[in-house]
Amino acid sequence: MLLLLLLTNAFVLLPWAGAGRIVGGREVMPHSRPYMAYLDIKSGPYSYSCGGFLIRPDTVLSAAHCVAMKWAVRVTVILGAHNISAQEQSQQKIPVGQWVIHPEYSSAGTKNDIVLLKLKQRAMINKNVQCISIAKENERVEEGAECSVSGWGRISTRCDMTSDVLREVEMKVQNEEICEQVFHNYHCQSMICVGVENRNKGTYKGDSGGPLVCNKKAHGIVSYGPQGNVFPEVFTRISHFEPWIHKQLRRFALQDTPGSKSSD
Ligand SMILES: *[C@@H]1O[C@H](CO)[C@@H](O)[C@H](O)[C@H]1NC(C)=O
């Protein structure tokens, strides 16, 4: 309860409200989305959570707005979770050592909303914790594609709507014009317009930073949505950022080579 109230305050500082709203979501089979990461974030007086996803044993991808705060931010990643409130054997809690926010991230208009989080230790890969492939530069997801998005949906304005367990909803990639009409900052190269039209039953809010998965690959990152409405939503378009992501991964790998290990 306290967390939710604090959270509401934190949102005021952000350009988005209700990002990652999950419509008609349902609980997933436990551990059927082994790439999902729960981000436990502390920033100044605030505690909140985001979603993310494992792309390398030591790297999680998420939304920049989750960590781009005024105060110092501390992030712990929880992998292998289903019920985030339970003490599950499958869970691996790993602190984040450093992260790289996209240099052109801008909270105004939520542009380039992407961050790479480098874990302090590599995750142990097993049946509950696995990486997901990301879309390549030339793999642009098109209108009509059927995708899904999952999250713990802890972010809610109504306490009775929170969920401890991982939920998922199917979503369809929409015509860019729909988002262009609603969001004047919509940029079709770097964003994906997604939503489920005319379906209001069972509205939940998922965590920002979670993946939009189409055909078993991560194509988008939950970024922002309209205030007081459930349609449409904007996701960060991963294919556009793929060259940048790989550059950062090479940089991370370089830091790990013997002789140049950093102190964290
Ligand atoms: C999650 O775990 C907590 C703590 O064990 C429990 O109280 C809660 O009922 C669980 N939630 C679900 C949906 O199973």
The ligand as an SDF file (V2000), in Angstrom:
LIG
                    3D

 14 14  0  0  0  0  0  0  0  0999 V2000
    2.2660  -15.4480   -3.5560 C   0  0  0  0  0  0  0  0  0  0  0  0
    2.9980  -15.7800   -2.4190 O   0  0  0  0  0  0  0  0  0  0  0  0
    2.5360  -15.1630   -1.2270 C   0  0  0  0  0  0  0  0  0  0  0  0
    3.5350  -15.4980   -0.1180 C   0  0  0  0  0  0  0  0  0  0  0  0
    3.7960  -16.8540   -0.0420 O   0  0  0  0  0  0  0  0  0  0  0  0
    1.1290  -15.6480   -0.9440 C   0  0  0  0  0  0  0  0  0  0  0  0
    0.6310  -15.0390    0.2230 O   0  0  0  0  0  0  0  0  0  0  0  0
    0.2360  -15.2990   -2.1330 C   0  0  0  0  0  0  0  0  0  0  0  0
   -1.0530  -15.8180   -1.9350 O   0  0  0  0  0  0  0  0  0  0  0  0
    0.8220  -15.8640   -3.4140 C   0  0  0  0  0  0  0  0  0  0  0  0
    0.0270  -15.3680   -4.5390 N   0  0  0  0  0  0  0  0  0  0  0  0
   -0.5720  -16.1780   -5.4060 C   0  0  0  0  0  0  0  0  0  0  0  0
   -1.4120  -15.5130   -6.4450 C   0  0  0  0  0  0  0  0  0  0  0  0
   -0.4560  -17.3840   -5.3550 O   0  0  0  0  0  0  0  0  0  0  0  0
  1  2  1  0
  1 10  1  0
  2  3  1  0
  3  4  1  0
  3  6  1  0
  4  5  1  0
  6  7  1  0
  6  8  1  0
  8  9  1  0
  8 10  1  0
 10 11  1  0
 11 12  1  0
 12 13  1  0
 12 14  2  0
M  END
$$$$
